[in-house]
Amino acid sequence: MQYYSISNAKKKRKALRSKKHKTAYNLYFTITRLAITVGIGAAVIAFSAGLGLLFGILDSTPSLQKEDIKPTTFMTTLYDADHKKMGHLIGSNANRISVSLDKMPTNLKNAFIAIEDERFYSHNGIDPTGIMRASTSTLLSGHVGQGASTITQQLLKNVIFAGGNEASLSSKIQRKIQEQYLALELETKVSKDEILENYLNTINLGQNTLGVQAAAERYFDKPVSKLSLSECAVLASITKNPSGLNPILHPRENKYRRDAVLSNMLEQHMISKADYKKALKEPVYEKIEKVNIKKNKSAQTVTSYFTDALITQVMEDLQEKLGYTEEEASNLIYRGGLKIYTTQDTKLQKICNSVINNQQYYPFSTSYSLTYRLSVQKKDGTMVNYDENSILSYFKKRSPGFELTFSNEKTGKKWIKEFKNACTQKKGTTVVGEQITFSLQPQLSFVLMEPSTGKVKALVGGRGQKTANRTLNRATDSKRQPGSTFKVLSAYLPALDAKNMTLATTFEDAPYTYPGTNKQVKNWNGSYRGLTTIRDAITNSMNVVTVKTMAEVTPDVALKYLKNLEFTTLVTDSSLSHNDRNLALALGGLTYGVTNYEITAAYSAIANNGKYQTPILYTKICDHNGKVLLKNKSKSKQVMKASTAFLLTDAMKDVVTRGTGTAANFSVNSIPVAGKTGTTTSSVDAWFVGYTPYYCAGIWTGYDTNQSLSNATFHKTIWKTIMEKIHADLPSKNFTKPSSIVSAKICSKSGLLANPATCPYAKDGSTVRIEYFAGSAPTSMCQLHRSSYTSEATPAASPVATTKPKPATTTTTTDTNE
């Protein structure tokens, strides 16, 4: 109670009136006022800056006229290496058919609105509710999962902002602000129906179709006005991801999305419960498959294998280098009016096509493999689909040796007829679709590169008539076992480059098994030569010496070199039951194999003095207005010493002059040839990869069905014929010899300096020859031979490599191959 006494109150008043208190109070008041002033100032400055930035963005917004929202597309033009027109990509122009909104069924319009923009007819261009929903979803999930763009915004993104291809976040934010600003503006200029009509005529709906009319004809073979509810929902399902939701390629994924569209329509009272159930039951995907078979038969515009590979490379580069999505990249390629300058030499491509498709170069009768599709409908309406494997299984029960290759198409059709009769013999069963494709066999691929630039000059992905776009490209897509072509890359390259071996290094060619196994390594010809140099092992494609070399090199080192040569199909994880980290790697016994494209690029590095050039199919891409979008220059890196490349080249010159590749040798204007053969077990695959100072070319042949070749040498003649024609008008030119290369007379048995007293007089003839070395030649004299008057004997100190090989981890090899 004393606290509230009169005396205490007086003391309190006195303290408050004191000078010290007044000074503290004034200081506090001043600081507070200053802080508030600074805060307000900062806020005003920040607001002004933000406002200025916003006005700056809005000031740079593209102008918008009513006609700007109408779809405008252009064909893409392809140019060859001489900048001459070589073709067009006209999918966009050929596959867009404009249609007015009154010709579109109500269900179609509602399907797109239900899944893309349910408040389309109520918002003013932007959807605050949608933005809040998408923002909440992003905050809760931690990633962008839902979009908030209205149909109006999507239309503007496609026609004004080129699909939205910003490389940076700031650019994307700027585009989004401008997009929303223009959406508000657009809705004051045109009606909702005009916006919807242009949107439905602009969107990418997969299979190279743009707009709902073209899509309706492609998928259902009918005008858009005749589409059923389920068919409308299928089209509305595609636009989110035209590639991944394509109803032909990915019917299951499209069905999930279609069901979601129908569910949204039901919830938004656009359709009745009865309509919903009926649409779900409609066999719409069977219809799509039937139409697709029909469309493929009548397709007329077919791109070449080179163009197919080009499209793939451009698609990848637009995504990786410019940040496009797959949909945006496809949209730009087929409707952006691009000018793509390719590396193709039209003259050289014609030479390749002409020789490869000339039957006279195939020394046996051509056979035909079958690709088959059959769709039948049973009496109860059930659809059943069959393919070539169904035929194989059916006839193998009766004839175990039955194969899907035929001497002619007529014979194949007889088997097809019998099979089809068996499938339709029950009363009421009808055929709703059938597709028969015969492919010439054996097949072949060919890749021609310019080693010094990495430019692909010609590419053939198969022989015979190409019947569709972006089909199997055996040059770039098919992974085949490389056989002995891999010996040079996996074993001998690292041996010379990293393990101080030379072409004169010798190994004992004798019966040998993989360490830790009972798997024997056999030479392709079944014979052994005793002490053998690496040069002779390369020349004669000797398996035993190659595996022993790999044991010295080790698979780990070999894989490092192969990875640096940009092979993408190798399995390097040794924890996997099937992998390539083993001695079988030396002989090309791989888990999956390699592509012709990649192995030709690898050999090009040897031809280019050890410098690897990334293979390229185009040099420049310009947009419709001539602005350069991409410049494409091959990336270069030194993957081996120049001296190593020279030594390998010199050894591979022997392959074509006196070894396994003589059938590929040619003599035009004294231009040298080097290369390596490869034939896998049972002659399933046959290769030759070779080069001159001008070009490197790889050829592969084999059956798509992995049957054995009855003749595994004809491809070398094809390679030779093509290269002869290509080099006919080129002047003489030699491979570059590095200054570090020296030569010496050596003994081909010991690999040491030739002993003039004994080596010329060896029992089986002179073993003296001139060999090249990187840096310095051997200094020790051969002591392997005795004089001509005494028998030969092997001295105690042998020059043969004796390091104990490391165990192989697999027995999958091609060790009987050449």
C-alpha positions in Angstrom: 0.0 0.0 0.0 3.0 2.2 0.6 3.6 2.2 -3.1 0.6 4.4 -3.7 1.4 6.9 -1.0 1.4 10.6 -1.6 5.1 10.8 -1.0 5.8 8.1 -3.6 3.7 9.9 -6.1 5.6 13.1 -5.6 8.9 11.3 -6.1 7.5 9.7 -9.3 6.5 13.2 -10.7 9.9 14.6 -9.8 11.7 11.7 -11.6 9.6 12.2 -14.7 10.3 15.9 -14.8 14.0 15.4 -14.3 16.4 16.5 -17.0 17.9 13.0 -17.4 14.5 11.5 -18.1 13.5 14.2 -20.5 16.8 13.7 -22.5 16.2 9.9 -22.7 12.6 10.4 -23.8 13.6 12.9 -26.5 16.3 10.6 -27.8 13.8 7.6 -28.0 11.2 9.8 -29.7 13.8 11.0 -32.3 15.1 7.5 -33.1 11.5 6.1 -33.4 10.5 9.0 -35.7 13.6 8.5 -37.8 13.1 4.7 -38.1 9.5 5.2 -39.2 10.6 7.9 -41.7 13.3 5.6 -43.1 10.9 2.6 -43.2 8.3 4.6 -45.1 11.0 6.0 -47.4 12.3 2.5 -48.1 8.9 1.2 -48.7 8.1 4.1 -51.1 11.4 3.5 -52.9 10.8 -0.2 -53.2 7.3 0.3 -54.3 8.4 2.9 -56.9 11.1 0.6 -58.1 8.7 -2.4 -58.4 6.2 -0.1 -60.0 8.8 1.1 -62.4 9.9 -2.4 -63.2 6.3 -3.5 -63.8 5.7 -0.5 -66.0 8.9 -1.3 -67.9 7.7 -4.9 -68.5 4.3 -3.7 -69.5 5.8 -1.1 -71.9 7.7 -3.8 -73.6 4.7 -6.0 -74.0 4.0 -6.9 -77.7 1.2 -5.1 -79.3 -2.0 -7.1 -79.8 -4.3 -7.0 -82.7 -7.3 -9.2 -83.3 -5.7 -11.0 -86.2 -2.6 -11.8 -84.1 -4.4 -14.7 -82.3 -5.1 -16.5 -85.6 -2.8 -19.5 -86.1 0.1 -18.8 -88.4 2.5 -21.6 -89.3 5.2 -22.2 -91.8 6.9 -25.3 -93.2 10.5 -26.0 -92.1 13.1 -26.1 -94.9 16.1 -28.4 -94.9 19.3 -27.4 -96.7 22.3 -29.6 -97.5 25.9 -28.9 -96.9 26.0 -26.7 -100.0 23.0 -24.7 -98.7 20.8 -26.1 -101.4 17.2 -27.1 -100.5 17.0 -30.8 -99.9 13.5 -31.1 -98.4 10.8 -29.8 -96.1 9.1 -30.8 -92.9 5.5 -29.9 -93.7 3.6 -31.6 -91.0 2.2 -28.4 -89.6 0.8 -27.0 -92.9 -0.4 -30.4 -94.1 -2.0 -31.2 -90.8 -3.9 -28.1 -89.9 -7.5 -27.6 -91.2 -9.2 -24.6 -89.7 -12.8 -25.1 -88.6 -15.3 -22.7 -87.2 -16.7 -23.0 -83.7 -20.2 -23.7 -84.9 -18.9 -26.8 -86.7 -17.5 -28.2 -83.5 -19.7 -30.3 -81.3 -20.7 -28.9 -77.9 -19.1 -31.9 -76.2 -15.7 -31.1 -77.8 -15.7 -27.5 -76.5 -16.9 -28.6 -73.1 -14.3 -31.4 -72.9 -11.4 -28.9 -73.3 -13.0 -26.3 -71.0 -13.6 -29.0 -68.3 -10.0 -30.2 -68.2 -8.1 -27.0 -69.1 -10.1 -24.0 -67.8 -13.4 -24.7 -66.1 -14.2 -21.0 -65.4 -13.4 -20.0 -69.0 -16.8 -18.3 -69.6 -16.8 -16.4 -66.2 -13.2 -15.0 -65.8 -11.9 -12.0 -67.6 -8.7 -13.6 -69.0 -7.0 -14.7 -65.9 -8.3 -17.0 -63.2 -7.5 -15.9 -59.6 -9.1 -19.0 -58.2 -6.9 -21.2 -60.4 -3.8 -19.2 -59.5 -4.6 -19.6 -55.7 -5.2 -23.3 -56.2 -1.9 -23.8 -58.1 0.0 -21.7 -55.6 -1.3 -23.7 -52.7 -0.6 -26.9 -54.4 3.0 -25.8 -55.1 3.6 -24.7 -51.5 2.2 -27.9 -50.1 4.0 -30.3 -52.4 7.2 -28.4 -52.8 7.1 -28.5 -56.6 5.1 -27.1 -59.5 2.3 -29.6 -60.1 -0.7 -27.7 -61.4 -0.9 -25.0 -64.0 -3.1 -21.9 -63.7 -3.0 -20.6 -67.3 -6.4 -20.0 -68.8 -7.3 -21.0 -72.3 -6.9 -17.3 -73.2 -3.3 -17.3 -71.8 -2.5 -20.6 -73.5 -3.6 -19.2 -76.8 -1.4 -16.1 -76.3 1.6 -18.2 -75.3 1.3 -20.2 -78.5 0.7 -17.4 -81.0 2.4 -14.3 -79.4 5.2 -15.8 -77.3 6.2 -18.7 -79.5 5.1 -21.4 -77.1 7.1 -19.9 -74.2 10.7 -20.8 -74.5 12.4 -18.7 -71.9 15.9 -19.8 -70.9 15.8 -17.9 -67.5 13.4 -17.5 -64.6 13.3 -13.7 -65.0 12.4 -14.0 -68.7 9.6 -16.5 -67.8 8.2 -14.1 -65.1 8.3 -11.3 -67.6 6.5 -13.3 -70.2 3.9 -14.4 -67.6 3.2 -10.8 -66.6 2.9 -9.7 -70.2 0.7 -12.8 -71.0 -1.7 -12.0 -68.2 -1.8 -8.3 -69.2 -2.6 -9.3 -72.8 -5.2 -11.8 -71.7 -7.1 -9.0 -69.9 -6.7 -6.8 -73.0 -7.7 -9.6 -75.5 -10.9 -10.3 -73.7 -12.0 -6.7 -74.2 -11.4 -6.9 -77.9 -12.8 -10.3 -78.9 -15.5 -12.6 -77.7 -15.0 -15.8 -75.7 -16.1 -17.8 -78.7 -13.4 -16.3 -80.9 -10.8 -17.1 -78.3 -12.0 -20.7 -78.0 -12.2 -21.2 -81.7 -8.6 -20.0 -82.3 -7.3 -22.0 -79.4 -8.9 -25.2 -80.8 -7.4 -24.5 -84.2 -3.9 -23.9 -82.7 -3.2 -26.6 -80.2 -0.8 -29.5 -80.8 -2.6 -32.8 -80.6 0.1 -35.2 -81.4 0.9 -37.3 -84.5 2.0 -34.1 -86.2 -1.6 -32.7 -86.1 -2.4 -29.2 -85.2 -6.0 -28.2 -84.4 -9.0 -30.4 -83.7 -10.1 -30.9 -87.3 -6.8 -32.5 -88.4 -6.6 -34.5 -85.2 -10.2 -35.8 -85.7 -9.3 -37.0 -89.2 -6.0 -38.5 -88.1 -7.2 -40.5 -85.2 -10.8 -41.2 -86.2 -11.0 -40.7 -89.9 -14.0 -38.3 -89.6 -14.6 -34.6 -89.4 -14.7 -33.0 -86.0 -18.4 -32.4 -86.3 -19.0 -36.2 -86.2 -17.0 -37.0 -83.1 -18.7 -38.9 -80.2 -18.4 -37.8 -76.6 -15.6 -40.3 -75.9 -13.7 -39.2 -79.0 -14.0 -35.6 -77.9 -12.6 -36.5 -74.5 -9.7 -38.4 -76.2 -8.6 -35.2 -78.1 -8.9 -33.0 -75.0 -6.7 -35.5 -73.2 -3.8 -35.0 -75.6 -3.0 -31.4 -75.3 -1.3 -31.6 -71.9 1.5 -33.8 -73.4 1.1 -34.5 -77.1 3.9 -37.0 -77.1 3.2 -38.9 -73.8 -0.6 -38.9 -74.2 -0.6 -39.8 -77.9 -3.5 -42.3 -78.2 -1.7 -44.3 -80.8 1.6 -44.7 -79.0 0.3 -44.5 -75.4 -3.3 -45.6 -75.4 -3.2 -46.5 -71.7 -1.9 -43.1 -70.5 -4.4 -41.4 -72.8 -7.3 -43.4 -71.4 -6.5 -42.4 -67.8 -6.6 -38.7 -68.9 -9.7 -39.3 -71.0 -11.5 -40.7 -67.9 -10.5 -37.6 -66.0 -11.9 -35.4 -68.7 -15.2 -37.3 -68.6 -15.3 -37.1 -64.8 -14.8 -33.4 -64.9 -17.5 -32.9 -67.4 -19.9 -34.9 -65.2 -19.0 -32.9 -62.1 -19.5 -29.7 -64.0 -22.9 -30.8 -65.2 -21.9 -30.8 -68.9 -23.0 -34.4 -69.4 -25.5 -36.8 -67.8 -24.6 -39.9 -65.8 -25.9 -42.1 -68.7 -23.7 -40.2 -71.2 -20.7 -40.6 -68.9 -21.1 -44.4 -68.6 -21.7 -44.9 -72.3 -18.6 -42.9 -73.2 -16.4 -45.0 -70.8 -17.6 -48.2 -72.5 -17.0 -47.0 -76.1 -14.1 -49.0 -77.7 -12.5 -45.8 -78.9 -8.9 -47.1 -78.8 -9.7 -50.0 -81.1 -11.1 -47.5 -83.5 -7.9 -45.5 -83.3 -5.8 -48.6 -84.0 -7.9 -49.5 -87.0 -7.7 -46.0 -88.5 -3.9 -45.9 -87.8 -3.4 -49.0 -89.9 -5.4 -47.4 -92.7 -3.5 -44.1 -92.5 -0.1 -45.8 -92.5 -0.9 -47.6 -95.7 -1.8 -44.4 -97.5 1.0 -42.3 -96.1 3.0 -40.6 -98.9 5.4 -38.2 -97.3 8.2 -40.2 -95.9 11.4 -38.7 -94.5 14.8 -40.3 -95.1 16.9 -42.0 -92.4 19.3 -39.0 -92.4 16.3 -36.6 -91.8 15.0 -38.9 -89.1 18.3 -38.8 -87.2 18.5 -35.0 -87.8 15.1 -34.4 -86.3 16.1 -36.4 -83.2 19.3 -34.4 -82.8 17.5 -31.0 -83.3 14.8 -32.1 -80.8 17.4 -32.9 -78.2 19.4 -29.7 -78.8 16.4 -27.4 -78.6 15.5 -29.0 -75.2 19.1 -29.1 -73.8 20.5 -25.8 -75.1 17.4 -23.6 -75.3 15.2 -25.1 -72.5 12.3 -26.1 -74.7 10.0 -28.9 -73.6 9.6 -31.9 -75.9 6.2 -30.5 -77.0 7.6 -27.0 -77.7 10.6 -28.4 -79.6 8.3 -30.5 -81.8 6.0 -27.6 -82.3 8.9 -25.4 -83.5 10.4 -28.1 -85.8 7.1 -28.9 -87.6 5.4 -25.5 -87.6 8.0 -22.9 -86.8 9.2 -22.2 -90.3 12.8 -23.0 -89.4 15.7 -23.1 -91.8 17.9 -26.1 -90.9 21.3 -26.3 -92.5 22.4 -29.9 -92.4 25.8 -31.6 -92.9 24.5 -33.9 -95.6 26.4 -34.0 -98.9 23.6 -34.8 -101.3 25.9 -36.3 -103.9 27.5 -38.6 -101.4 24.1 -39.6 -100.0 22.9 -40.6 -103.4 25.9 -42.7 -104.0 25.3 -44.6 -100.7 21.6 -45.1 -101.4 22.3 -46.3 -105.0 24.9 -48.9 -104.0 23.2 -50.2 -100.9 19.9 -50.7 -102.7 21.5 -52.4 -105.7 20.7 -56.2 -105.6 23.9 -57.0 -107.6 26.0 -56.4 -104.5 24.2 -59.1 -102.5 25.6 -62.5 -103.5 22.5 -64.5 -102.4 18.7 -64.4 -102.8 17.0 -61.7 -100.7 14.5 -62.8 -98.1 11.7 -60.9 -96.4 10.9 -60.5 -92.7 7.4 -59.9 -91.6 5.9 -57.2 -89.3 2.2 -57.9 -88.8 -0.9 -56.5 -87.1 -4.4 -58.0 -87.2 -7.4 -56.8 -85.3 -10.6 -58.9 -85.3 -13.9 -58.5 -83.6 -15.8 -61.5 -82.2 -19.5 -62.0 -82.3 -19.9 -60.6 -78.8 -18.1 -57.4 -79.7 -14.8 -58.4 -78.1 -11.7 -57.1 -79.9 -8.6 -59.3 -80.3 -5.3 -58.1 -81.6 -2.5 -60.3 -83.1 1.0 -59.5 -84.3 3.9 -61.4 -86.0 4.8 -63.1 -82.8 1.3 -64.6 -82.7 2.0 -66.1 -86.2 5.4 -67.4 -85.0 3.9 -69.1 -82.0 1.1 -70.6 -83.9 3.2 -72.3 -86.6 6.1 -73.3 -84.3 3.7 -75.7 -82.6 3.4 -77.5 -85.9 6.8 -76.8 -87.3 9.5 -76.0 -84.7 11.9 -74.7 -87.4 9.4 -72.1 -88.7 10.9 -68.5 -89.0 9.4 -65.2 -89.9 11.6 -64.8 -93.0 10.4 -65.8 -96.4 11.9 -66.3 -99.8 9.4 -63.8 -101.2 6.3 -61.9 -100.2 4.0 -64.3 -101.9 5.1 -67.1 -99.7 4.7 -65.0 -96.6 1.2 -64.0 -97.6 0.2 -67.7 -97.9 1.2 -68.2 -94.2 -0.6 -65.0 -93.2 -3.8 -66.2 -95.0 -3.7 -69.5 -93.2 -3.2 -67.8 -89.9 -5.9 -65.2 -90.5 -8.4 -68.0 -91.5 -7.7 -69.7 -88.2 -8.4 -66.5 -86.3 -11.7 -65.8 -88.1 -13.1 -69.2 -88.5 -15.7 -68.8 -85.8 -19.0 -67.5 -87.1 -19.6 -63.8 -86.5 -15.9 -62.9 -86.3 -14.8 -60.1 -88.6 -11.5 -58.4 -89.5 -11.5 -54.7 -88.5 -7.9 -54.0 -89.4 -4.8 -55.6 -90.9 -1.3 -54.3 -91.5 1.3 -56.3 -93.4 4.9 -55.0 -93.7 7.7 -57.0 -95.4 11.3 -55.9 -94.9 14.2 -56.9 -97.0 16.7 -59.2 -95.3 19.5 -59.1 -94.5 19.4 -55.5 -93.5 22.2 -53.0 -93.5 23.3 -49.6 -92.2 26.0 -47.2 -93.3 27.4 -44.0 -91.7 29.8 -41.7 -93.5 31.6 -39.0 -91.4 34.2 -36.4 -92.0 36.7 -37.1 -89.1 38.2 -33.6 -89.0 34.9 -31.9 -88.4 32.5 -34.5 -87.0 30.1 -33.8 -89.8 27.9 -36.7 -90.9 27.9 -36.6 -94.7 25.6 -39.5 -95.4 23.6 -42.0 -93.4 21.5 -45.0 -94.4 19.4 -46.7 -91.7 18.2 -49.7 -93.8 17.9 -51.1 -97.3 14.7 -51.3 -99.3 11.8 -48.9 -99.5 11.2 -46.8 -96.4 7.5 -46.7 -95.7 7.1 -44.4 -92.7 8.6 -41.5 -90.9 11.0 -41.9 -87.9 10.9 -45.7 -88.1 13.7 -48.0 -86.9 17.0 -46.4 -87.9 19.6 -49.2 -87.9 22.4 -46.6 -88.1 21.5 -44.7 -85.0 19.1 -46.8 -83.0 20.0 -50.5 -83.4 22.4 -51.8 -80.8 24.4 -54.7 -82.3 27.3 -56.8 -81.1 30.5 -55.2 -82.7 32.7 -58.3 -82.8 36.3 -57.7 -83.7 35.8 -54.1 -84.6 35.9 -53.5 -80.9 39.4 -55.0 -80.4 41.2 -51.9 -81.6 39.1 -49.6 -79.4 38.9 -51.6 -76.2 42.3 -53.4 -76.1 44.9 -52.1 -78.4 44.2 -48.4 -78.1 44.7 -48.2 -74.3 47.6 -50.7 -74.6 49.6 -48.4 -76.9 48.4 -45.2 -75.3 48.6 -46.0 -71.5 50.5 -49.2 -71.0 53.7 -48.5 -72.9 53.1 -51.4 -75.3 54.1 -51.1 -79.0 53.0 -52.7 -82.2 56.1 -54.9 -81.7 55.0 -56.2 -78.2 54.5 -59.9 -78.4 52.2 -62.4 -76.8 52.0 -66.2 -77.1 49.1 -67.2 -79.4 48.2 -70.6 -78.0 45.2 -72.4 -76.4 43.9 -70.2 -73.6 41.0 -70.1 -71.2 39.5 -67.1 -69.3 41.1 -67.1 -65.8 38.8 -68.6 -63.3 36.6 -70.3 -65.9 36.6 -73.2 -68.3 35.6 -71.0 -71.1 38.2 -71.3 -73.9 39.2 -68.3 -76.1 39.3 -69.5 -79.7 40.8 -67.8 -82.8 38.3 -67.3 -85.5 40.2 -69.7 -87.9 40.9 -72.3 -85.2 44.7 -72.0 -85.5 47.5 -70.6 -83.4 50.7 -68.8 -84.4 52.9 -68.9 -81.3 54.7 -65.6 -80.6 52.8 -62.9 -82.2 53.1 -59.1 -82.3 50.2 -56.7 -81.7 50.5 -55.6 -85.3 50.0 -59.1 -86.6 47.2 -59.7 -84.1 45.3 -56.6 -85.4 46.0 -57.6 -89.0 44.7 -61.1 -88.6 42.1 -60.4 -85.9 43.5 -62.8 -83.4 41.3 -63.4 -80.4 43.8 -65.0 -77.9 46.3 -62.2 -78.2 43.6 -59.6 -77.9 42.3 -61.1 -74.6 45.8 -61.3 -73.2 46.3 -57.7 -74.1 43.1 -56.8 -72.3 44.3 -58.6 -69.3 47.4 -56.4 -69.2 45.3 -53.3 -69.9 42.5 -54.3 -67.5 38.8 -53.7 -68.2 38.7 -50.7 -65.9 41.3 -48.8 -68.0 39.6 -49.9 -71.2 36.2 -48.6 -70.1 37.7 -45.2 -69.3 38.9 -44.9 -72.9 35.6 -46.2 -74.3 33.7 -43.7 -72.2 35.9 -40.9 -73.5 35.0 -42.1 -77.0 31.4 -41.3 -76.0 29.9 -44.9 -76.1 26.6 -44.6 -74.4 25.4 -48.3 -74.4 28.0 -49.9 -72.2 27.1 -51.4 -68.8 29.9 -50.3 -66.4 28.3 -51.2 -63.1 30.0 -54.4 -62.0 27.4 -55.1 -59.3 24.9 -56.0 -62.1 24.8 -59.6 -63.1 25.3 -58.7 -66.7 27.9 -56.0 -67.3 30.8 -55.1 -69.6 33.6 -54.8 -66.9 35.3 -58.1 -68.0 37.8 -59.5 -70.4 35.1 -60.3 -73.0 35.0 -56.6 -73.6 38.2 -57.1 -75.7 36.3 -59.1 -78.3 33.2 -57.0 -78.4 31.2 -59.4 -76.2 28.9 -56.7 -74.8 25.7 -56.7 -72.8 23.7 -54.6 -75.3 26.1 -53.8 -78.2 26.8 -50.5 -79.9 25.3 -48.4 -82.7 27.0 -47.9 -86.1 26.8 -44.1 -85.4 28.9 -44.3 -82.3 31.5 -46.8 -83.4 32.0 -44.8 -86.6 32.6 -41.7 -84.6 35.1 -43.6 -82.4 37.1 -44.7 -85.4 36.9 -41.2 -86.8 39.0 -40.1 -83.7 41.8 -42.5 -84.8 41.6 -41.1 -88.3 41.7 -37.5 -86.9 45.1 -37.9 -85.2 43.5 -39.0 -81.9 41.1 -36.1 -81.7 37.4 -37.0 -81.1 34.8 -34.8 -82.8 31.2 -35.1 -81.6 29.2 -36.2 -84.7 26.8 -33.5 -85.9 24.0 -33.6 -88.4 23.4 -29.8 -88.8 25.5 -26.6 -88.5 22.9 -23.9 -88.0 19.2 -23.3 -87.4 17.4 -20.1 -88.2 13.9 -19.1 -87.2 11.3 -17.9 -89.8 12.7 -14.4 -89.7 16.3 -15.5 -90.3 17.5 -15.0 -86.7 20.0 -17.7 -85.7 18.6 -19.9 -83.0 21.4 -22.5 -82.8 24.9 -22.8 -84.2 26.2 -26.3 -84.0 29.9 -26.9 -84.0 31.3 -30.3 -83.2 33.0 -30.4 -79.8 36.6 -31.5 -80.0 38.8 -33.4 -77.5 42.0 -35.3 -77.6 41.2 -38.9 -76.6 44.6 -40.5 -77.4 48.0 -39.4 -78.4 48.5 -38.5 -82.0 51.3 -41.1 -82.1 48.9 -43.8 -80.9 46.4 -42.9 -83.6 49.2 -43.1 -86.2 50.3 -46.5 -85.0 46.8 -47.9 -85.0 46.2 -46.5 -88.4 49.4 -48.1 -89.8 48.4 -51.4 -88.3 44.9 -51.2 -89.8 46.4 -50.4 -93.2 47.7 -53.9 -93.0 44.2 -55.2 -92.3 43.0 -54.1 -95.7 46.2 -54.9 -97.6 47.1 -58.4 -96.3 44.7 -59.2 -93.4 41.0 -59.9 -92.9 39.8 -56.7 -94.7 41.3 -57.2 -98.2 37.8 -57.3 -99.7 37.3 -53.7 -98.6 40.6 -52.4 -100.1 40.5 -50.0 -103.0 43.1 -48.1 -105.0 42.0 -44.6 -106.1 44.5 -41.9 -106.7 46.9 -43.6 -104.3 44.7 -42.7 -101.3 45.5 -45.1 -98.4 42.8 -47.1 -96.6 42.8 -48.4 -93.0 40.1 -50.3 -91.2 38.9 -53.2 -89.1 36.6 -56.1 -89.7 34.2 -57.7 -87.3 32.0 -60.8 -87.4 30.1 -62.1 -84.4 29.4 -65.6 -83.3 27.5 -67.7 -85.9 27.8 -64.7 -88.3 24.8 -62.9 -86.8 26.5 -59.5 -87.3 29.1 -58.5 -89.8 31.0 -55.1 -89.7 33.7 -53.1 -91.4 34.7 -49.7 -90.1 37.4 -48.0 -92.1 38.7 -44.7 -93.2 40.9 -42.6 -95.5 42.5 -39.2 -94.9 39.2 -37.8 -96.1 36.3 -39.9 -94.7 35.5 -42.5 -92.1 32.7 -45.0 -92.8 31.1 -47.8 -90.9 28.9 -50.6 -92.4 26.9 -53.2 -90.6 24.8 -56.0 -91.9 22.7 -58.7 -90.4 19.1 -59.9 -90.0 16.7 -57.9 -87.9 15.6 -61.4 -86.6 19.2 -62.3 -85.6 19.5 -65.2 -88.0 23.0 -66.2 -89.2 24.4 -64.8 -92.4 25.2 -67.3 -95.1 27.7 -64.9 -96.5 29.6 -62.5 -94.1 31.9 -60.7 -96.6 29.6 -59.0 -99.1 29.3 -55.9 -97.0 33.0 -55.2 -97.5 32.4 -55.1 -101.2 29.6 -52.6 -100.7 31.9 -50.5 -98.4 34.6 -50.6 -101.0 32.3 -49.7 -103.9 30.8 -46.7 -102.1 34.2 -45.4 -101.0 35.7 -45.8 -104.5 32.9 -43.7 -106.0 33.2 -41.1 -103.2 37.0 -40.7 -103.7 37.0 -40.9 -107.5 37.6 -37.2 -107.9 39.7 -36.5 -104.8 43.5 -35.8 -105.0 46.0 -38.1 -103.4 46.5 -37.5 -99.7 48.3 -39.4 -96.9 47.7 -39.8 -93.2 49.6 -37.4 -91.0 52.7 -38.8 -89.4 53.7 -37.2 -86.1 57.2 -36.0 -85.6 57.6 -38.3 -82.6 57.3 -41.4 -84.7 60.5 -43.3 -85.3 61.2 -46.6 -87.1 63.5 -49.5 -86.6 64.2 -53.0 -88.0 62.7 -55.5 -85.5 62.2 -59.2 -85.2 58.5 -60.0 -85.7 58.8 -62.9 -83.2 60.5 -61.2 -80.3 59.6 -57.6 -80.9 63.2 -56.5 -80.2 65.8 -55.1 -82.6 66.5 -57.6 -85.4 69.7 -59.5 -85.0 71.4 -59.4 -88.4 73.2 -62.6 -87.7 70.1 -64.7 -86.9 66.7 -63.1 -87.7 67.1 -63.0 -91.5 67.8 -66.7 -91.3 65.0 -67.9 -89.0 63.7 -71.4 -89.5 60.4 -70.3 -91.1 61.9 -67.4 -93.0 63.2 -64.0 -92.2 61.5 -62.3 -89.2 63.0 -58.9 -90.0 60.7 -56.0 -90.7 60.5 -52.3 -90.2 58.3 -51.2 -87.4 57.1 -47.8 -86.1 57.4 -46.6 -82.5 56.3 -43.6 -80.5 59.3 -41.8 -79.1 62.0 -44.4 -79.1 62.7 -47.8 -80.6 63.8 -50.9 -78.6 67.5 -51.0 -77.6 67.8 -54.7 -76.9 68.9 -57.1 -79.6 66.8 -60.2 -80.4 68.3 -63.4 -78.9 65.4 -65.6 -79.8 67.0 -67.3 -82.8 70.1 -69.4 -83.2 72.3 -69.2 -86.2 71.1 -70.9 -89.4 73.3 -73.8 -88.6 71.7 -74.7 -85.3 68.1 -75.2 -84.2 66.1 -72.3 -82.7 65.4 -72.2 -79.0 63.5 -69.7 -76.7 65.9 -68.0 -74.3 65.1 -67.8 -70.6 64.4 -64.0 -70.8 61.4 -63.8 -73.0 60.0 -60.5 -74.2 56.5 -61.9 -74.1 54.0 -60.0 -71.8 53.7 -62.2 -68.7 51.4 -60.3 -66.3 48.8 -62.6 -64.9 45.3 -61.9 -66.4 42.5 -60.8 -64.2 39.4 -63.2 -64.0 36.5 -62.5 -66.4 33.2 -61.9 -64.8 31.1 -63.2 -67.6 31.4 -65.9 -70.2 29.4 -64.0 -72.8 31.8 -63.5 -75.7 32.2 -63.4 -79.4 35.5 -65.2 -79.2 35.0 -67.3 -82.4 34.7 -64.2 -84.4 36.8 -62.6 -87.0 
